[in-house]
Amino acid sequence: MQKIKSLMARQGLKSPQESMSDMSPVENFRIPSKEELREMREQPINSQAEQEIIDSIEEVYFSSDSFDMVQHELEKLPPDLNLQELEEYRDKLKRQQGAELERVTSLQTNLQLAAVICTNARRQLSSSKEGFTEASLGLLANQRRRQLLTGLLKSLRTIKTLQRTDVRLSEMLEEEDYPGAIQLCLECQKAASTFKHYSCISELNSKLQDTLEQIEEQLDVALSKTCKHFDVSHYTKVQLAYSLLGKTQTAMDQLHMHFTQAIHNTVFQVVLGYVELCAGNADTKFQKMQYKDLCTHITTDSYIPCLTDLCKALWEVMLSYHRTMQWHEEQDKEEATPATDGDGEDESDESIVGRTYVKKKLEHGLTRIWQDVQLKVKAYLLGTDMSSFKYDDFILVLDIISRLMQVGEEFCGSKSEVLQESIKRQSVNYFKNYHRVRLEELRMFLENETWELCPVKSNFSIAQLHEFKFMGQCRSPSVSPNRQASSSTGSGEVSLFEQYHQDGNPFEMQIENKEEETEDVLASNGYESDELEKSVYQDYDSDSDVPEELKQDYVDEQTGDVPFKSVSKETMRSRKRSDYCLNKANAPILTNTTLNVIRLVGKYMQMMNILKPIAFDVIHCVSQVFDYYMYAVYTFFGRNDMHAPCPSVPPQGKEPGSARQAAPAYWYESSGLGLISSRLRTTLNRIQESLIDMESGPESMGPHGPPDERKEKVPIPHLSQLVVLTASGTLYGLAQRVVATESLVFLAEQFEFLQPHLDTMMPSAKKPFLQQFYSQTVSTASELRKPIYWIVAAKAIDYEQMLLLMAGVKWDVKEIMSQHNVYVDVLLKEFEMFNQRLGEVSRQVRIPLPVSNVLWEHCIRLANRTLVEGYANVKKCSNEGRALMQLDFQQFLMKLEKLTDLRPIPDKEFVENYIKAYYLTENDMEQFIKNHREYSMKQLTNLVNVCLGSHINKKARQKLLAAIDDIDRPKR
């Protein structure tokens, strides 16, 4: 290649680059003429021959630039040189060189042509750029700059608007448009994130975040307001705002915290207000107290108003929660309806999850909130000792708590165990103290009772008394809500939350008309109308200007409670009436004390009705009231004091006055006339052991009161000195005995009437106690008639005189007599006198038929036993004498049947069998002795002795006496 270059140098040829460099600038850009281009195209080129020449060149010439072609060719020369061959070879190389050179020259020419074309193209392009492209691109650049500036202006305006949104947000928050404020704030944040490349936006973004947090704080305050006063539109805005924030579940958690806080703040403020009001000073020490300690400073006077306001405030909180649940239930129904479409399945699932969470949270919150309410009210209840409260006030407290428990049952289905336990503690404490005082008052009333009739109407029923109104009412402010709750479930009545959904409060109902109610139970005193009675007795109403407190018989100094409603005024009027005859009407027989006991039982039942957990304690106390009344009646009028000489018998030497000796005591023991039944005796012994304090008295009372073991017992009552039971003219206080005994029977009948009500209140486990009380105590009340009226019967007839008269009769007559003895007339005269006195007593007090029958039965039985005793005193008696005995007894029976309607005549066979036994043979007499053990040993022995000699020999007599002794031996 160098050889070629050297050859080219020798010939004066240059390379294309050198040729281009040698050109002048003008030549460099000269364009070949058309002729030159044509000549170049017309030169004959045998390309095939040329190609063959080039191909004949050895490849070694192209192997490397450092190839020495001269050396190569010289080395190829043969040793023996031939000029011709050399010349041929030289020509061949020249041809190869020429062909290659021609190719290089053609390439150079083409390159020069291309350079010229490129130069001209560049010149033309430069001209076009200057004439068109630069102007157009300038316009495009200006347009682009304009667009950028327009976008910048829009961004600046948006930024300016963002900076001014805080004013609008404040306005929306004042308008409580929380959803709009949050929507605006979120949009502003989104816009701010778009322009975050501006430096001013970072500060604005933090400001928007602070604003959003402020909105959430105000939203939380707005949420807390719904806890006391629920407003649908307000709550809807709040919930929508939380949904925009995506914090629905968080809102529900916060809502429950607010409800808990609302309960605490509400009760604290209510109690604090009353405490500070009662304290009368502005001492701030109460504000720092715990709620439980604060409750102990509530006074007795402010206790019920404070409790009422407390329950009112808690009702508002629970009503708000109830309405909150209703709102969510309605929202669930509305949202669940479009969820059935096929669109938005993912969103529907998410909303279902959220609704489920809210529903469970609300349902769980019911129990939690009610538990908080119970604990607050419990602390209030136990903070004050209510044992000194008046009965009506305590009943009102029970009524309020019972209504609150009804609210709790409707609120979450709770049985309010916390409230029940706390009110049970207070009730048991109160009731024990109340019952102790009432029993002591009952003793005082019994000891001052004159056992005169309390005039009531013939249709009197305990349901007419205020204390028993609750049994016939469906629901009134003074009746237990428990009864309404039980009745509302069956009758479909609206619940309290439905009834007071919009306005009102269940704790605003007070007993307003109680004082205006009247009891129409007193009799009209035989007049056609009450107006006539008022006109007659208007002179006795001169105490109209006396304060009501002074008209009351007794007022508890500690509690101010009037223990019993006294009707002594009516009793006083009845004493002044001369034309009042109770025998005309079939009115119940009862006393003021009986009526007071019935009222007391009604109060106890009210307490049971309101507070069933202490029902057993109350019923036990009810039984004690009946027991004590029954024991008092028995103690006053039914005790058997016949074993000792009657204290009413006047001393010897004094003229017999108003009393006489009763029948011999052994008749009482042996005849069974007044013998108390084993059931009644057991009952009286039980009452005496469990309820009566036999040792109480001024000397037994220590400086600190009665011993603890006797606190539950009551001293034995003593009959009033105004009650005289020794006057024969009044049949030994028969009127008072009738009033006392029949009032007890009437009281027992009322207890029988109340048994179904008491049975429903009594817990199942304690029902045997109630059944035992009725079977062993209440049912035995009528059995007291026998011992009480036996005492009258034993004194009303002079049985001793009859025995003396019978002893003077000669019974061993030899002929049959046609005229009865004088003692029969004397005895009948005694019965006529008894019947007359009985009629006089009946003008004072109605004597019921059972009482009349018992009296006549006792008198007749005693008379018949006196006859048998008189016959048993006979030393000698003939058959004609026995016939005279039968004549006397038949005369007595004939006249007696005209005096009384009692049939059959009691113990008629007792006398007849004894008289006829005189005619029995030895064997029949022995059988008679074994079968008739109702006769005393003396009577049977006398029967055997009198028969001796007539138809019974000595041997038979010994045998019969031995039989009598065998019968009497087990009794010893």
FIFI-170602 format. One record per residue (C-alpha): residue in one letter; x, y, z. Coordinates in steps of 0.05 Angstrom, whole numbers, padded with zeros to 5 digits, always signed. Layout:
AXYZ;...
REM end
This chain:
M+00000+00000+00000;Q+00058+00045+00014;K+00087+00028-00053;I+00022+00050-00085;K+00026+00114-00045;S+00097+00124-00065;L+00079+00111-00136;M+00023+00161-00131;A+00071+00211-00102;R+00119+00202-00159;Q+00063+00214-00208;G+00037+00275-00171;L-00029+00245-00147;K-00061+00264-00080;S-00110+00231-00034;P-00182+00255-00031;Q-00172+00288+00036;E-00111+00325+00012;S-00147+00344-00051;M-00205+00373-00009;S-00157+00409+00036;D-00124+00441-00024;M-00189+00468-00048;S-00206+00539-00034;P-00269+00552+00005;V-00303+00570-00059;E-00280+00506-00093;N-00300+00466-00033;F-00371+00487-00044;R-00369+00486-00121;I-00421+00444-00152;P-00397+00402-00213;S-00424+00425-00278;K-00473+00384-00318;E-00421+00370-00371;E-00372+00341-00321;L-00425+00297-00292;R-00445+00273-00361;E-00372+00258-00380;M-00363+00220-00317;R-00425+00179-00332;E-00406+00167-00406;Q-00335+00139-00393;P-00336+00066-00413;I-00324+00022-00355;N-00317-00052-00364;S-00335-00069-00294;Q-00329-00144-00304;A-00259-00141-00332;E-00240-00092-00279;Q-00268-00138-00226;E-00230-00197-00253;I-00166-00156-00249;I-00179-00137-00178;D-00197-00207-00159;S-00131-00231-00188;I-00093-00190-00136;E-00067-00235-00083;E-00099-00230-00016;V-00035-00220+00019;Y-00033-00148-00008;F-00094-00134+00035;S-00072-00170+00097;S-00035-00114+00132;D-00014-00042+00124;S+00058-00061+00140;F+00061-00111+00084;D+00123-00101+00040;M+00097-00115-00029;V+00165-00101-00062;Q+00199-00152-00019;H+00142-00199-00032;E+00147-00192-00107;L+00223-00197-00106;E+00219-00260-00066;K+00172-00289-00118;L+00221-00279-00174;P+00252-00344-00198;P+00326-00354-00194;D+00333-00351-00267;L+00305-00286-00292;N+00271-00281-00359;L+00260-00212-00385;Q+00199-00229-00422;E+00168-00262-00363;L+00188-00203-00322;E+00156-00156-00370;E+00093-00197-00372;Y+00091-00199-00298;R+00105-00125-00295;D+00047-00112-00342;K+00002-00155-00300;L+00020-00116-00237;K+00010-00050-00275;R-00059-00073-00296;Q-00076-00093-00224;Q-00049-00027-00200;G-00089+00011-00251;A-00154-00025-00236;E-00146-00012-00162;L-00126+00060-00174;E-00187+00070-00218;R-00231+00045-00163;V-00200+00091-00112;T-00205+00150-00160;S-00280+00135-00171;L-00291+00132-00097;Q-00255+00199-00087;T-00298+00231-00140;N-00361+00206-00109;L-00340+00231-00041;Q-00325+00299-00068;L-00393+00301-00100;A-00427+00280-00035;A-00389+00334+00003;V-00413+00386-00046;I-00486+00362-00040;C-00483+00363+00036;T-00453+00432+00036;N-00508+00459-00008;A-00562+00424+00034;R-00535+00456+00097;R-00536+00524+00064;Q-00607+00515+00042;L-00629+00490+00111;S-00597+00549+00145;S-00634+00595+00099;S-00700+00559+00114;K-00687+00563+00189;E-00676+00637+00185;G-00737+00649+00143;F-00790+00603+00175;T-00773+00555+00232;E-00747+00606+00282;A-00808+00650+00276;S-00858+00592+00283;L-00822+00561+00342;G-00821+00628+00377;L-00896+00631+00371;L-00902+00561+00399;A-00856+00578+00457;N-00897+00640+00473;Q-00961+00599+00472;R-00931+00547+00517;R-00908+00602+00565;R-00978+00631+00565;Q-01008+00564+00583;L-00959+00555+00640;L-00975+00624+00667;T-01050+00610+00662;G-01042+00546+00702;L-00999+00583+00752;L-01053+00636+00760;K-01105+00583+00772;S-01061+00550+00823;L-01049+00616+00857;R-01123+00630+00860;T-01135+00560+00889;I-01080+00572+00940;K-01112+00639+00958;T-01180+00604+00966;L-01148+00551+01010;Q-01118+00604+01054;R-01187+00635+01064;T-01224+00570+01081;D-01212+00576+01155;V-01262+00632+01159;R-01315+00591+01124;L-01298+00530+01167;S-01309+00572+01230;E-01377+00595+01204;M-01398+00524+01188;L-01377+00500+01257;E-01418+00555+01289;E-01477+00532+01246;E-01463+00460+01270;D-01456+00439+01198;Y-01403+00387+01216;P-01410+00345+01153;G-01401+00406+01108;A-01341+00430+01148;I-01308+00362+01145;Q-01323+00355+01071;L-01293+00424+01058;C-01232+00409+01100;L-01220+00343+01065;E-01226+00376+00997;C-01178+00429+01018;Q-01128+00376+01041;K-01136+00340+00975;A-01124+00405+00937;A-01065+00422+00981;S-01033+00355+00965;T-01038+00373+00891;F-00998+00437+00902;K-00950+00409+00952;H-00892+00430+00906;Y-00904+00502+00928;S-00867+00521+00990;C-00927+00559+01019;I-00971+00497+01016;S-00933+00459+01070;E-00953+00512+01122;L-01025+00512+01096;N-01028+00436+01099;S-01008+00435+01172;K-01059+00489+01186;L-01114+00448+01153;Q-01093+00388+01195;D-01100+00430+01258;T-01168+00453+01234;L-01190+00382+01222;E-01168+00362+01292;Q-01207+00422+01319;I-01268+00399+01281;E-01261+00330+01311;E-01257+00360+01380;Q-01320+00401+01369;L-01353+00341+01338;D-01337+00301+01401;V-01369+00356+01443;A-01430+00355+01398;L-01433+00279+01407;S-01431+00286+01482;K-01492+00333+01480;T-01535+00277+01453;C-01527+00238+01518;K-01575+00283+01555;H-01620+00312+01502;F-01624+00271+01439;D-01642+00308+01375;V-01651+00269+01311;S-01625+00322+01263;H-01566+00339+01308;Y-01546+00266+01317;T-01554+00254+01242;K-01505+00310+01227;V-01456+00282+01277;Q-01459+00211+01250;L-01453+00236+01178;A-01392+00276+01199;Y-01359+00215+01231;S-01375+00173+01170;L-01339+00225+01126;L-01279+00218+01173;G-01284+00143+01168;K-01288+00139+01244;T-01358+00109+01255;Q-01333+00056+01303;T-01290+00106+01340;A-01351+00150+01347;M-01389+00093+01379;D-01333+00081+01429;Q-01332+00155+01446;L-01408+00156+01452;H-01407+00103+01506;M-01352+00140+01544;H-01395+00203+01541;F-01456+00166+01567;T-01416+00139+01626;Q-01389+00209+01640;A-01459+00239+01633;I-01487+00191+01685;H-01432+00209+01734;N-01436+00284+01723;T-01512+00285+01724;V-01520+00250+01791;F-01463+00288+01822;Q-01492+00356+01803;V-01562+00337+01826;V-01539+00312+01894;L-01489+00369+01901;G-01544+00420+01888;Y-01588+00392+01944;V-01530+00385+01992;E-01508+00457+01982;L-01580+00481+01986;C-01591+00446+02052;A-01523+00467+02079;G-01542+00540+02068;N-01471+00564+02054;A-01425+00568+01995;D-01373+00522+02023;T-01336+00488+01967;K-01315+00428+02006;F-01375+00389+01979;Q-01350+00396+01907;K-01286+00360+01925;M-01322+00301+01957;Q-01333+00234+01925;Y-01404+00220+01903;K-01413+00165+01955;D-01392+00211+02011;L-01435+00267+01984;C-01497+00223+01988;T-01489+00218+02063;H-01501+00293+02071;I-01572+00290+02042;T-01623+00310+02095;T-01688+00273+02108;D-01731+00330+02082;S-01694+00334+02016;Y-01685+00259+02007;I-01747+00245+01965;P-01743+00308+01921;C-01670+00294+01908;L-01685+00221+01892;T-01740+00243+01845;D-01695+00292+01808;L-01640+00240+01807;C-01685+00190+01773;K-01712+00244+01725;A-01641+00261+01703;L-01621+00188+01695;W-01685+00176+01656;E-01664+00230+01607;V-01597+00196+01597;M-01628+00127+01586;L-01682+00156+01540;S-01627+00188+01498;Y-01592+00121+01493;H-01657+00087+01475;R-01671+00138+01420;T-01599+00130+01396;M-01610+00056+01387;Q-01675+00070+01350;W-01639+00117+01303;H-01587+00065+01286;E-01640+00012+01276;E-01677+00057+01227;Q-01612+00072+01191;D-01596-00002+01186;K-01663-00014+01153;E-01652+00043+01104;E-01581+00021+01086;A-01598-00052+01081;T-01651-00040+01027;P-01604-00015+00971;A-01552-00066+00992;T-01593-00119+00957;D-01573-00092+00888;G-01516-00123+00851;D-01474-00059+00849;G-01423-00042+00902;E-01417-00110+00935;D-01351-00091+00968;E-01380-00028+00997;S-01440-00066+01021;D-01397-00117+01057;E-01358-00061+01091;S-01421-00026+01113;I-01450-00091+01140;V-01387-00101+01182;G-01393-00030+01208;R-01467-00037+01224;T-01455-00103+01260;Y-01401-00071+01303;V-01446-00013+01321;K-01505-00059+01337;K-01464-00103+01383;K-01433-00043+01416;L-01501-00012+01429;E-01530-00077+01456;H-01471-00087+01502;G-01476-00015+01525;L-01547-00025+01549;T-01525-00069+01606;R-01464-00027+01621;I-01504+00038+01626;W-01559+00007+01668;Q-01505-00022+01714;D-01476+00048+01723;V-01546+00076+01738;Q-01558+00022+01790;L-01491+00035+01825;K-01505+00109+01829;V-01575+00100+01857;K-01550+00046+01904;A-01498+00094+01933;Y-01554+00145+01943;L-01601+00095+01975;L-01550+00067+02024;G-01523+00137+02041;T-01582+00153+02087;D-01614+00114+02143;M-01688+00111+02126;S-01710+00075+02189;S-01740+00140+02216;F-01779+00157+02153;K-01854+00164+02154;Y-01890+00105+02124;D-01919+00144+02065;D-01850+00173+02050;F-01818+00105+02052;I-01872+00077+02007;L-01860+00134+01959;V-01785+00117+01958;L-01803+00045+01943;D-01850+00067+01889;I-01797+00110+01856;I-01745+00055+01859;S-01796+00004+01835;R-01812+00049+01776;L-01737+00056+01763;M-01731-00020+01763;Q-01788-00023+01712;V-01749+00026+01669;G-01688-00019+01675;E-01729-00080+01655;E-01755-00044+01594;F-01687-00014+01580;C-01646-00078+01577;G-01687-00134+01607;S-01650-00130+01673;K-01679-00154+01739;S-01641-00099+01774;E-01607-00144+01825;V-01564-00086+01851;L-01624-00042+01864;Q-01664-00099+01893;E-01609-00117+01941;S-01598-00045+01964;I-01671-00029+01972;K-01681-00096+02007;R-01628-00077+02058;Q-01661-00011+02071;S-01730-00042+02072;V-01712-00096+02121;N-01679-00045+02166;Y-01738+00003+02160;F-01790-00051+02167;K-01761-00082+02229;N-01761-00015+02264;Y-01830+00003+02236;H-01859-00064+02256;R-01831-00059+02327;V-01863+00010+02335;R-01929-00014+02306;L-01932-00074+02353;E-01919-00029+02412;E-01974+00018+02387;L-02020-00041+02378;R-02007-00061+02450;M-02023+00010+02472;F-02088+00010+02431;L-02108-00057+02459;E-02096-00035+02530;N-02138+00028+02518;E-02191-00006+02477;T-02260-00006+02510;W-02285-00058+02460;E-02342-00018+02435;L-02371-00026+02366;C-02342+00015+02310;P-02402+00032+02266;V-02389+00013+02194;K-02437+00001+02137;S-02467-00067+02126;N-02432-00072+02059;F-02365-00055+02089;S-02306-00086+02054;I-02232-00077+02065;A-02225-00061+01991;Q-02259+00006+02008;L-02200+00026+02051;H-02144+00068+02022;E-02092+00017+02042;F-02123-00036+01997;K-02137+00007+01936;F-02076-00022+01902;M-02110-00090+01896;G-02164-00062+01850;Q-02124-00012+01810;C-02089-00026+01745;R-02037+00028+01755;S-02038+00094+01790;P-01981+00137+01817;S-01988+00105+01885;V-01986+00034+01860;S-01926-00009+01847;P-01899-00007+01776;N-01886-00081+01782;R-01960-00092+01776;Q-01964-00049+01715;A-01905-00084+01685;S-01937-00152+01695;S-02004-00128+01669;S-01976-00089+01610;T-01944-00151+01581;G-02011-00185+01577;S-02054-00126+01556;G-02006-00097+01504;E-01998-00029+01538;V-01944+00017+01513;S-01878+00017+01549;L-01851+00077+01587;F-01802+00093+01531;E-01858+00096+01481;Q-01904+00134+01527;Y-01852+00188+01543;H-01816+00186+01477;Q-01822+00260+01461;D-01836+00294+01527;G-01855+00281+01599;N-01821+00239+01651;P-01847+00177+01687;F-01820+00203+01753;E-01861+00267+01750;M-01924+00230+01771;Q-01940+00246+01843;I-01996+00227+01890;E-02038+00288+01881;N-02109+00266+01895;K-02095+00220+01953;E-02119+00269+02005;E-02181+00284+01966;E-02204+00212+01966;T-02255+00192+02018;E-02272+00127+02050;D-02346+00114+02051;V-02344+00059+02104;L-02378+00090+02165;A-02451+00075+02177;S-02504+00128+02169;N-02528+00115+02240;G-02597+00092+02220;Y-02614+00157+02184;E-02636+00160+02112;S-02578+00203+02090;D-02512+00229+02115;E-02540+00300+02112;L-02591+00284+02165;E-02538+00254+02209;K-02495+00316+02201;S-02553+00361+02220;V-02567+00321+02283;Y-02495+00318+02306;Q-02473+00386+02283;D-02471+00408+02355;Y-02415+00358+02368;D-02371+00385+02312;S-02348+00445+02351;D-02275+00426+02341;S-02273+00448+02269;D-02223+00502+02286;V-02176+00454+02321;P-02113+00436+02281;E-02114+00367+02250;E-02051+00348+02288;L-02087+00357+02354;K-02146+00315+02331;Q-02101+00255+02321;D-02101+00203+02376;Y-02027+00190+02374;V-01968+00217+02336;D-01899+00185+02336;E-01852+00238+02364;Q-01794+00210+02324;T-01826+00199+02256;G-01887+00244+02259;D-01926+00185+02232;V-01998+00175+02252;P-01998+00101+02266;F-02071+00087+02255;K-02129+00126+02227;S-02172+00139+02287;V-02248+00137+02284;S-02257+00155+02357;K-02298+00215+02336;E-02350+00170+02304;T-02347+00125+02365;M-02361+00184+02409;R-02420+00202+02367;S-02446+00131+02371;R-02445+00136+02447;K-02488+00198+02445;R-02541+00168+02400;S-02600+00138+02437;D-02639+00112+02377;Y-02582+00074+02343;C-02594+00000+02344;L-02542-00043+02311;N-02589-00103+02313;K-02626-00074+02254;A-02568-00082+02207;N-02523-00139+02190;A-02460-00096+02195;P-02393-00128+02211;I-02373-00128+02284;L-02306-00095+02293;T-02271-00044+02337;N-02227+00015+02324;T-02167-00028+02338;T-02192-00081+02289;L-02198-00029+02235;N-02129-00003+02252;V-02100-00073+02247;I-02133-00082+02179;R-02103-00016+02156;L-02036-00038+02182;V-02041-00103+02143;G-02058-00062+02081;K-01996-00021+02090;Y-01954-00083+02098;M-01984-00112+02035;Q-01969-00048+01998;M-01896-00056+02018;M-01897-00129+01996;N-01929-00110+01930;I-01876-00059+01915;L-01817-00098+01942;K-01825-00173+01933;P-01756-00193+01959;I-01777-00178+02031;A-01846-00209+02022;F-01831-00265+02070;D-01806-00217+02124;V-01868-00175+02117;I-01916-00234+02117;H-01882-00259+02180;C-01895-00191+02212;V-01967-00193+02187;S-01975-00260+02222;Q-01947-00230+02286;V-01998-00174+02283;F-02054-00225+02278;D-02022-00269+02331;Y-02016-00212+02380;Y-02088-00189+02369;M-02113-00261+02378;Y-02071-00271+02440;A-02096-00206+02470;V-02169-00226+02459;Y-02156-00293+02491;T-02118-00261+02549;F-02172-00210+02562;F-02234-00253+02555;G-02217-00326+02548;R-02170-00347+02603;N-02195-00399+02651;D-02188-00371+02721;M-02241-00416+02750;H-02195-00460+02791;A-02188-00407+02845;P-02247-00375+02879;C-02276-00322+02835;P-02250-00254+02857;S-02315-00222+02837;V-02354-00258+02891;P-02371-00208+02946;P-02346-00223+03017;Q-02392-00258+03065;G-02439-00212+03100;K-02446-00167+03040;E-02507-00169+02996;P-02494-00203+02930;G-02486-00149+02879;S-02467-00152+02807;A-02428-00218+02807;R-02440-00289+02825;Q-02400-00353+02833;A-02386-00389+02768;A-02398-00462+02756;P-02351-00510+02792;A-02284-00515+02759;Y-02286-00590+02753;W-02344-00584+02705;Y-02299-00543+02661;E-02245-00596+02662;S-02286-00658+02657;S-02344-00637+02613;G-02304-00608+02557;L-02352-00550+02550;G-02300-00495+02547;L-02239-00538+02537;I-02192-00508+02486;S-02177-00554+02428;S-02107-00582+02424;R-02095-00542+02360;L-02116-00477+02392;R-02076-00492+02454;T-02014-00506+02412;T-02024-00441+02374;L-02032-00400+02438;N-01970-00432+02468;R-01930-00417+02405;I-01952-00344+02406;Q-01934-00338+02479;E-01865-00368+02469;S-01846-00332+02405;L-01879-00264+02412;I-01899-00249+02483;D-01849-00221+02533;M-01875-00248+02598;E-01820-00216+02640;S-01825-00145+02616;G-01842-00092+02665;P-01813-00028+02696;E-01769-00068+02743;S-01742-00113+02688;M-01722-00055+02643;G-01650-00038+02652;P-01619+00030+02640;H-01605+00011+02569;G-01673-00016+02551;P-01696-00088+02543;P-01645-00144+02531;D-01628-00159+02458;E-01661-00228+02461;R-01727-00195+02480;K-01726-00139+02428;E-01769-00179+02380;K-01821-00194+02434;V-01879-00152+02459;P-01901-00145+02531;I-01965-00181+02549;P-02025-00133+02542;H-02070-00116+02600;L-02145-00104+02596;S-02167-00032+02605;Q-02196-00016+02673;L-02256+00015+02637;V-02278-00053+02615;V-02320-00086+02670;L-02330-00161+02662;T-02360-00175+02731;A-02430-00143+02725;S-02486-00194+02720;G-02532-00141+02690;T-02488-00138+02628;L-02479-00213+02627;Y-02408-00204+02652;G-02387-00158+02596;L-02420-00200+02541;A-02423-00139+02494;Q-02349-00128+02501;R-02335-00202+02494;V-02378-00206+02431;V-02344-00145+02400;A-02275-00172+02417;T-02287-00243+02395;E-02327-00228+02333;S-02278-00174+02312;L-02224-00228+02315;V-02268-00274+02273;F-02280-00217+02224;L-02206-00204+02222;A-02194-00278+02207;E-02245-00275+02151;Q-02208-00216+02120;F-02144-00255+02125;E-02178-00313+02088;F-02199-00263+02035;L-02128-00238+02029;Q-02096-00307+02026;P-02094-00311+01949;H-02060-00243+01946;L-02010-00262+01999;D-01998-00328+01965;T-01978-00294+01900;M-01929-00250+01937;M-01898-00304+01978;P-01835-00338+01950;S-01846-00410+01931;A-01796-00436+01982;K-01833-00399+02038;K-01905-00417+02020;P-01908-00474+02071;F-01902-00421+02126;L-01962-00384+02098;Q-02003-00448+02093;Q-01984-00467+02164;F-02003-00397+02189;Y-02072-00403+02158;S-02084-00475+02179;Q-02059-00469+02251;T-02074-00397+02269;V-02125-00362+02225;S-02172-00421+02223;T-02171-00427+02299;A-02196-00356+02312;S-02269-00379+02314;E-02251-00432+02365;L-02239-00377+02416;R-02315-00369+02420;K-02320-00431+02464;P-02273-00411+02521;I-02294-00338+02519;Y-02369-00349+02519;W-02364-00407+02567;I-02343-00359+02621;V-02408-00320+02610;A-02448-00383+02608;A-02416-00408+02672;K-02435-00344+02709;A-02502-00327+02677;I-02539-00385+02710;D-02537-00398+02784;Y-02519-00472+02780;E-02499-00476+02854;Q-02569-00454+02876;M-02598-00508+02831;L-02554-00561+02865;L-02578-00538+02933;L-02650-00542+02912;M-02640-00611+02882;A-02608-00634+02946;G-02672-00617+02983;V-02715-00661+02939;K-02737-00729+02966;W-02725-00781+02911;D-02744-00845+02947;V-02819-00833+02938;K-02867-00891+02935;E-02915-00864+02884;I-02909-00833+02816;M-02911-00758+02820;S-02950-00715+02769;Q-02919-00649+02788;H-02847-00631+02774;N-02801-00603+02827;V-02789-00529+02843;Y-02716-00530+02821;V-02740-00538+02749;D-02779-00473+02752;V-02721-00438+02785;L-02674-00463+02731;L-02723-00442+02676;K-02730-00374+02710;E-02654-00367+02706;F-02657-00383+02631;E-02713-00333+02621;M-02671-00281+02656;F-02611-00300+02614;N-02653-00293+02551;Q-02678-00225+02573;R-02608-00200+02588;L-02585-00228+02521;G-02638-00186+02487;E-02615-00125+02525;V-02544-00137+02503;S-02567-00146+02431;R-02593-00076+02432;Q-02523-00052+02445;V-02487-00098+02397;R-02512-00147+02346;I-02505-00218+02370;P-02492-00263+02310;L-02528-00330+02307;P-02464-00370+02318;V-02451-00331+02382;S-02522-00340+02406;N-02518-00415+02392;V-02452-00421+02429;L-02480-00384+02489;W-02543-00426+02492;E-02504-00490+02480;H-02457-00474+02537;C-02514-00456+02585;I-02555-00517+02567;R-02495-00563+02572;L-02477-00534+02640;A-02549-00540+02662;N-02554-00613+02639;R-02488-00629+02673;T-02514-00595+02736;L-02575-00639+02732;V-02533-00701+02726;E-02489-00676+02783;G-02551-00665+02825;Y-02577-00734+02809;A-02509-00763+02826;N-02514-00732+02896;V-02577-00772+02912;K-02566-00822+02967;K-02631-00860+02960;C-02675-00865+02900;S-02734-00908+02882;N-02763-00926+02814;E-02815-00873+02825;G-02760-00824+02841;R-02727-00841+02775;A-02793-00828+02741;L-02796-00760+02777;M-02727-00745+02750;Q-02751-00759+02679;L-02813-00716+02691;D-02770-00658+02715;F-02723-00664+02656;Q-02780-00668+02605;Q-02812-00607+02636;F-02745-00571+02632;L-02737-00591+02558;M-02808-00570+02539;K-02801-00501+02569;L-02729-00493+02544;E-02748-00506+02472;K-02794-00446+02475;L-02736-00402+02495;T-02685-00422+02443;D-02685-00445+02371;L-02623-00488+02383;R-02636-00558+02357;P-02622-00611+02379;I-02617-00594+02452;P-02544-00605+02472;D-02529-00663+02520;K-02601-00685+02522;E-02579-00757+02518;F-02527-00744+02572;V-02583-00734+02623;E-02632-00785+02595;N-02580-00841+02592;Y-02559-00827+02664;I-02631-00831+02689;K-02646-00894+02649;A-02582-00927+02673;Y-02617-00938+02741;Y-02659-00993+02709;L-02601-01032+02678;T-02582-01102+02700;E-02514-01121+02725;N-02485-01139+02658;D-02518-01081+02622;M-02493-01035+02677;E-02422-01060+02668;Q-02426-01048+02593;F-02456-00979+02606;I-02397-00961+02651;K-02347-00982+02598;N-02382-00946+02541;H-02401-00881+02575;R-02336-00850+02598;E-02364-00780+02593;Y-02391-00788+02664;S-02346-00774+02723;M-02323-00829+02770;K-02366-00799+02825;Q-02428-00801+02781;L-02417-00873+02761;T-02401-00895+02832;N-02464-00861+02858;L-02504-00896+02804;V-02479-00964+02828;N-02490-00948+02902;V-02561-00924+02891;C-02579-00987+02853;L-02552-01030+02910;G-02608-01068+02942;S-02659-01059+02888;H-02631-01102+02831;I-02556-01104+02845;N-02526-01144+02901;K-02461-01129+02939;K-02420-01176+02896;A-02443-01143+02833;R-02431-01076+02866;Q-02359-01094+02879;K-02350-01118+02808;L-02380-01054+02780;L-02338-01010+02826;A-02276-01047+02803;A-02295-01034+02731;I-02302-00960+02748;D-02234-00961+02780;D-02203-00993+02719;I-02231-00938+02676;D-02205-00884+02722;R-02136-00914+02731;P-02106-00890+02664;K-02127-00819+02681;R-02085-00817+02744;
REM end
